[in-house]
Amino acid sequence: MNEVKVYDGSGNLKEVISVAALSIRSEKQFEAPYLFMKNKKKPGRPSEKSSETQGKAEDKKNGNRQISI
């Protein structure tokens, strides 16, 4: 791994990130990858919906109507 040089919009050197700092960040990312995700949501199971509610939502989505007689 090499050190990283960060420049601002006008091309001036803003900071230099050392190899040690990069390796620490890499270890943190390996242990808890959700800390570095862009949308900041923890990975997990999707929210549970009852099958009745889910079926009605799919019917509305597909344009199907249930007719009661």
Secondary structure as GFF3:
##gff-version 3
##sequence-region A 1 69
A	DSSP	beta_strand	4	7	.	.	.	ID=ss1
A	DSSP	beta_strand	13	17	.	.	.	ID=ss2
A	DSSP	alpha_helix	19	31	.	.	.	ID=ss3
A	DSSP	three_ten_helix	33	36	.	.	.	ID=ss4
A	DSSP	alpha_helix	51	62	.	.	.	ID=ss5
###
